[in-house]
Amino acid sequence: MSVRRCLTAAMMVLLLAAPLSTAIAGPVEDLASKEPATRAAAARALWQKEKLTDQEAHALITALDDEDPLVSAYAAHALEDAPRVSEKLVAELVENLSDSDGRVRTAAATTLRALAPDPSEAMAASMGATSAVDPDAMAPLIELFVRGGKRSVPLMVEKLADRDVRYWAAIVLGELGPEAKDAAPALAKALADERPEVRLQVLIALGQIGASAESAVPAILKQLQAKEIGVQYAAAFALGNIASPKATDALRKLQKTPDEFLKMLAYWGLARIYPKDPATVHQAVETLVQSLGSKDERLRQGAARGLAELKADPQIVLPALIKLLKDPNPAVRGNVIDAIVSLGPQVTPKLVDALQQSELRPVALATLIRLGPGAKSAAPALVALIRGEIKKGDKADHELLTEALIALAGSGGLDKTFEVEAQQLLTMDDPTLQRAAIFALGKIGPTAKAAIPRLRELLSSTDPRARLISLWALLQITPDDAEIIQAAVPALTEALTDSREVVRREAAAALGRIGPKAAASLPALEQLLHDRDSAVRQAAEQAIAAIGQGA
């Protein structure tokens, strides 16, 4: 049992404060006990098991409906390790998302996220939750429907007619974006809802669908007259993203509004509608750049995002964006990084300059990581930065070293000359830095064979992330090793759902290099075709093609 699971189990014992049973003759039998404390102890005991049998899983699924919320919560957590994901299991977990007890809702949400069942199973369970459900508990269910892609659209259209779940259905359709184009008429109809928070989500969904939602423009235009300024913002955003000339007059009127955010959206929207009109685009860029210097963080954040979508002239916008990397608001910095990355490899020299400023260095490294191969020209500066930090010995900044290593490895600018440093960093006690060094060795490739013995040792590490990255690195260094390939496919397939773009991208690329032997990963790779990150989508597409060539 992993350290993480032990700690999690211990914390739940403290939080849930269940009385301990002095002896458990048999957890399955005890789950049928008349005593709630005995049932809770049995469910907790099964949660602490490394693997469940079919009989144990069946008993736990029944316990999900236990009248005692503590038993139900423990049963849900135990089922994170269910041997198979059945429709009944998913249905019970979905039902528990609307339970009156927060512990039951949280446990169901956590387990749904861990199991990541096929979206069709969640659809079979349906969207029976109501508006009273915790947003946090709804998150895993929303994720499942989004993973379902086009298959989810008919059900979401049906749910738009249900007042209780209209809000959630709009969120799902917005996340699906252009794939949800068939939902545009139903979304337009949903704009008649009297609740501003619902209309706001519906407008965002229409905007994320884009040009295919043009039929909804008349209904969206009416929302520019809404009493709530947030609804007006969402309507202007939707009109800009749909980019229909039908919105021209309305957006031109908004250019004269006293509300700075609404005015900025109007200029941005017109530039989206007329991208080949130099005067319109220039006016929009000028307005957005000016907004980057606003005291209002909403304006700074919106301007950075708008510039990213307009792909404006780097010579005009880059100096202002670089300055904003110091912004105290992390959301603003995130949008600034998006805007800089959207400008492509040509921004790398400016980011190299930013590496020389200590206050800009962390965000410059984060941006270089996002650029990936586009940051290859930064490799010499990154190598110099890493070597300089290594010379500091015990005073070296491990976080800085880790970020610089990841940026360097991701840029593709590594070669055998850096192997000595990578091997040196591999021996350090810092697990995060060690994983970055493993990543670098994998990127060096077959010439890093001296690292193979240590990497094989790490396959037995208690740290699952160290095991995964070591497996990945060995695959790059010894790509024809049948034993490594056999172990790598399931591990890399699981990594396709990682929250970090770089992990999903590298896992997809590695599976593509394995080729037809990675055929089992195809369903998961197909889900990545809808990933929010374009580099991840491209890696998945290339991997699917490579695997399919010999299938």
N, C-alpha and C positions, 0 to 999 in steps of 0.2 A: 504493500500500500504506500502511495507517495506521501512525502512530507506535507504537501499542500492539502491532500485529502484528510490526513490526520488532523491538521490544524483546523480545517474547516469543520470537521466533525466535532472537534473539541469545543469550538466556538458555538456551534449550534446547541451542544449539550448545555452550555452555560446560559445561552440566550433563551432557550425553550424551557429550561429548568424542569425537565422530566424526572420524576423519582426513579432511581436506579433499581433494577430488579437484581436480587442477589444471585439468581441462577436462571438460565434459559435452557430448558430441556431441549427445545427445538423451535427455532424462530418461526417456521411455517405453522406449526401447531399453535404456538403462542399468539400468532396474529388472529386466531379465531377465539381467543380467550374472552371471557365476559368482563375482565378487568382492563380498563383503559391503560393503566400504567404498564401492565404486562404486554399489551399490544404495542405500546409506544417503544418499550425496551426491545421488543423483537424487531420492529421496523428499523430502529437505530442500529441494532446488531447487524442486520442485513446491509445497511448503508455502509458499514465499515468493512464489509467483505470486498475482496479484490474483484471477484467474478460471481455472478448470480447464475443459478441453475434455472431451467425453464419453470420448474415447479415453484421456486422462490419468486420469480418474476410474476407468475400468474397470481400468487397470493398477495403480492404487493400491489398489483393492479386493482385487485378487489379492495385492498385497504385504502386506496385513494379516495374511496367513497365513505370512509369511516366517519362515524358521528363525532369522534374526537378529533379536533383540528391538528393536534400534535401528532397523532398517528398518521393522518393524511400527509402532513408535511414531511415527516421522516420517510414515509413510503415513497413520496415523489423524489426526494433526494437519493434514496437507494436505487431507484430506477434509472438514474443517470448511466448505470452500467447494465442496463437491460440487454439480454443476449440478442433480442430482435425487437424492431420497432413495429408494433402492430397498430391497426386502425383503432382498435379498442383502447390501447394505451394512449394514443394521441387524443382521442375523443375525451377520455377522462381528464387528461391534463388540461385540455382546452376548457372543459367545463369548470375546472378548479380555478381558472383565471378570474372567474367572477364570484369566487367564494367570499363570504363576509369576513373571513379571518385573513389578516395580512400575511401570516406565516404560510398559509396554504397557497395563497396567490403567488408569493415570492418563490416558494419551492417549485410550483408548477412552471413558472416562467423560467427558472434556472434550468430545470430538467429539459424543457422543450428546446431551449437554446443548445444544451449539451448534446441532445439526441439528434438535432437537425434532421427531422424526418422529411421524407419526400413531400413536397407541397400538396400533391394530390391527396395524401392522407389527411392533411390539415383541412383540405377542402371538403373531404368526406365528413370530417367532424363539424364543418361549417363554422361560421362566425357567430356563434351564439352569445358572445359577450355583449354587454350593454355599455352605455356611456358611463356607468358607475364604476367600471373597471379601472384599477390603477393604470396610469400610462406606462409605468415601468413593467407591469405585468403584461400589457398588450404588446410590448416591443418584440418579443420573440415570435408572436403570432404574425405580426406585421412582416417581420423578416421572412417567415415561411411563405407568405403570399407573394412577396416581392421576388423571392427565388423561383416562384412558379411562373413568372413571366406572363406571356399572353394567356396562359391557361387560367390565370387568376381573374382576368378582366371580366368575363361574364358574371362571375359571382359578385365582384365588386359593384358592377352596374346594378345588379339585383339589390345589393345592400344599400346603394344610394337612395333607394326608395324607403328605406327603414330609418325613421328619424333618430332612433337610438344609436345606430352605428354609422350613420352618414359621415360623420367626422372622420372615423377611422378608415372607412372605405376611400375617402378622398385622399388621405395620407398615402395609402397603398398605391392608388392610381398615380399620384404625383411621383412616387419613388419609381414606378414603372416607366414614367416618361413617355417617349414616342410609342412604346409598345402598347400604351393604353389609348391609342387614337380612337378606337371604336367606342370609347366611353365619353367622348366629347359632348354628344347631345345630352346624355344623362347628366353630366356635370353642369352643363348650361342650365338645365332645368332645376338642378339643386341650388342654383343661385337665388332661388325664391325663398330659401330658408331664412327665417327671421333672425337667427343667431349669427352675430358678426364673426365669431370664431369659426363657425362652419363655413361661411361664405369665404373667409380668408383662405382656408385650406383648399376649398374648391378652386379658387382663383389661382393659387399656387400650382395646383395639379394641372389646370389648363395651360398655364405658362410652361410647365415642364414637359407637357406633351408637344408643345411647339406648333409649327406651321399646320399640322394636321387638325388642330383645334380651331381653325379659322371660322368654322360655322358658329362658334360660340362668341365671336367678337361683338355682335349687337348686345348680347346679355352682359358681357364684360364691361362695355362702355357705360351701361347704366350704373355700374358699381362705382364709377368715378364720382358719382353724386352721393355716395353713402355718407352718413353722418360720421362714421368711424374713420379716422385718418389711416389706420392700419389697413382697412379694407381698400381704401383708395390707393395706398402704396401697392398692395397685392394686385389690384386691377391694372395699374400702370406697368408693373413687372410683367404680367401676363401678356399685355398688348405688345410690349417690346419683344418678348420671346416668340410670340406667334408671328410677329413681323408682317402684319397685314396692312396694306395701304389704306384700308378702311378706317384705321385708327389715326391717320395723319392729322386731320383737323383737330381732333380731341387732344392729341399730344402737343400740338403747336399752341393750343390755348394754355396748356399746363406749363409751358415755358415761362409764362408770366405770373405763375402762382407765387405767393410770398413764402410758401413752404419750401425750404431749400432741398429737402430730400425728394419731394415730389417733382420739383423742377429738374433735379439731376436725373431722375428716372425718365422724364420726358425727353431730355436731350439724348440720353442713352437709347431709348426706344426708337427715336427717329433715325439714329445712326444704324440701328439694327434693320430698320425697314429699308433704308436707302444706303447700303454699305458702299456703293460705287459712286456716291455723290461726295466729292472731296470736301466741299464746304460744310455739309451736314456732319460728316465724320469729324472734321477738324473742330467744329463747335462743341461736339460731344466730348472729345478728348480734352479740350481746354477746360470745360466745365468739371469733368471728372478729376483732372489733375489739380484744379483749384480746390476741389472738395477734399483732396488728400490732406490738405493743410488745415482743415476745419478743426475747431475745438470739440465738435460733436463726433463722438466715436462711431455713431451709426453712419454718419456721412463718410468718414474715413473708410470704414469697413465696406460700405456699399460701393464707394468709388473704386476701391481696389478690385472688388469682384467684377464691377462693370468693365474696367480696363482689361481684365483677364479675358472676358468674353468678346471684347471688341478687337483684341490682338492689335493694339495701337502701336505706333512707331516707337521703338525702344529709345531712340535718341530723345524723344519728347518726354516719355513717362518714366524711364528707368531711374534718373537721378532722384525724382520725388519718391519713387517706390523704395529705393535703397535707404533713404532717410527714415521711411516708415517702418523699417525692420526693427527700429528701436521702440516702436509703439508699446506702451505699457499694457495694452489690452491684447490678450492672446488671440482672440477672435479676429481682431484687425490684422495682427501679424500673420495669422493663417491665410487670410484672404490676400495679403500682400505677397506671400510666398506663392500662392496660386497664380497671381498676376505675373510675377517674375518668371515662373516656370513656363507660363503660356507663351512667353516671348522667345523661348527656345535657346539653343546653345550660344547664340550671340551675346547673351548676358553673362556668360562665364567669366570673362576678364574683369567685369565690375565686381563679381562675387569674390574673385581672387583678391582684389584690392580690399574688399570688406574683411577678408580673413586677417588683415594686418591690424584691425581695430578690435580690441578685446571685447567691447560691448556689442559689436556686430557679429563676432565670430560664431557664436552658437546658432543664430538664425541663418547666417551665410552657409554654414555646414548643412543645416536642415534643408536649405534650398538646393544645394549641390546634390544631396542625397536624392531629392525629388527629380532632379534633372537626369540622373542615371548616366547612361552613355553620353548624353549631351554635355556632360561636365568633364569629358576626357582631357581637355586642354588644361584643366586645373590640377592634373595629376602631379606635376613637379612641385607645385606649391603645397599640395597635401602631403607629399612625401617629406618635404622639408619641415613642415609643421609637426609631423609625427616624430621624425628623428630628433628634432629639437626638444620635444616633450619627453622622449625616452631618456635623453641625457640628464634630465632633472632627477632621475632615479625615484626615490620615495616621495619626492615632492611633485611628481608628474600628475597632471589632471586626468584622471581615468575617464571621466565623462567626455572630455574633449578628445582624448585618444580614440575612444569608441566611435564617436560620431565621424571623426576624420577617417578612420579605418573603413567604416561603412561607405562613406562618400567615395573614397579612393577605389575600393573594390567594385562598387557599383558603376564607376565611371569607365571601367574596362582599361584603365591606364596602368594596371599592375603587370610586372614581369618578374623573372627570377631574381633580379637584383634586389628585390624587397623581401625575399624569402627569409633572410637572417632575422630581420626585425619582426616579421610575422611569427616565426618560431619562438623568438624571445618573448613576445607578448602572450603566446599560447601557454607559457609556464606561469603566468601571473595568477594570483589568487582571486582576482575580481572576475566573477562568472560572466558578467556582461561584456567586459573587455575580452575575455577569452573567446566568447562566441564571435565577436567581431574579428578576432585574429583567425579563427577557423574559416569564417566567410572569406577573408582575404586569401588564405591559402587555397581555398577552393577556386577562387578567381584566377590565381596564378596557374592552376591546372596541372597537367601531367608532370611538369618539371619540379613540382613540389613533393616528389615522392619520399623525401626524407621525413616528411611529417606523417606518413602512413601509420607507423607503429603507435604514435601518440593518439592519432585520430581513432584508430581501432579500439584503443583503451577507453576512449570517451564514449564509445557505443554502449558501454555498461554504466555510464554515469547515472546518478539518481536525478539529475536535472533533465527533464524531457526535452527542453529546448536545446541543450548541449548535444543530446543524442541525435536530434533531428538535423541540426546544422552540421554535425560530424558526418552523418550519413550522406548529406548533400555534398559536402566537400570531397568525401571519398569517391563519390560518383563522378565528380569533375576530374579528379586525379587519376582514377582507375575506371574509366567509363565502360570497360568490357568485363568487369568483375561480376559474374553471374550471381554470386551470393549477395553482393551489395545491391544489385538491381532488384533482386527478389525482396529484400528488406526495404528498399527505398520507395517502391511504388505506393504501398499503403500509407507510409509516413508522409510522403510528399502530397498524396491526394488529400490527406487530412489538413495539411498546411495550406491548401487552397482556400480554406475558410478563415485564415488568420486575419486579424484586424489590420495588420500592417501591409501597405501596398507592396513594399519591397519583398516581403516574404511570399505573398501570393504570386508576384511576378516571377521571382526566381524559382519557385516550386513548379509553376507552369512551364517555364523554360526548360527546367531539368527533366520533366516528364516528356517534353517534346524530344529532347536529345535521346532519351531511352528508346523512343519510337514505338513500334507495334507491341512490344512487351509491356507497355504501360496502358494497354487498352482498357483495363478496369477503371482507369481514372477519367474516361471520356465523359460520363454523366456530370461529374463535378467540374470538369473543364468547360462543358457547355454552359453551366451556370455562370461561369466567369465572363462569358460573352456579354453579360449585362453589367459587369463591374463598373463602378463609378470612375475608376482610373483608366485612362486610355491606354497606358503602357501595359497594364494588366490584361485588358481586353485583347490587345495585339498579341501578347505572349500566349494567351489561351488559344487564340485563333491559329497561330503558327503551330502550337503543340498539337492541336486537333488534326491539322493537316499532316503533320509529321507522323503521328500515330496511325492515321488512317491510310497512309501510303502503302503500308505492308499488311494491312488488315484483310 
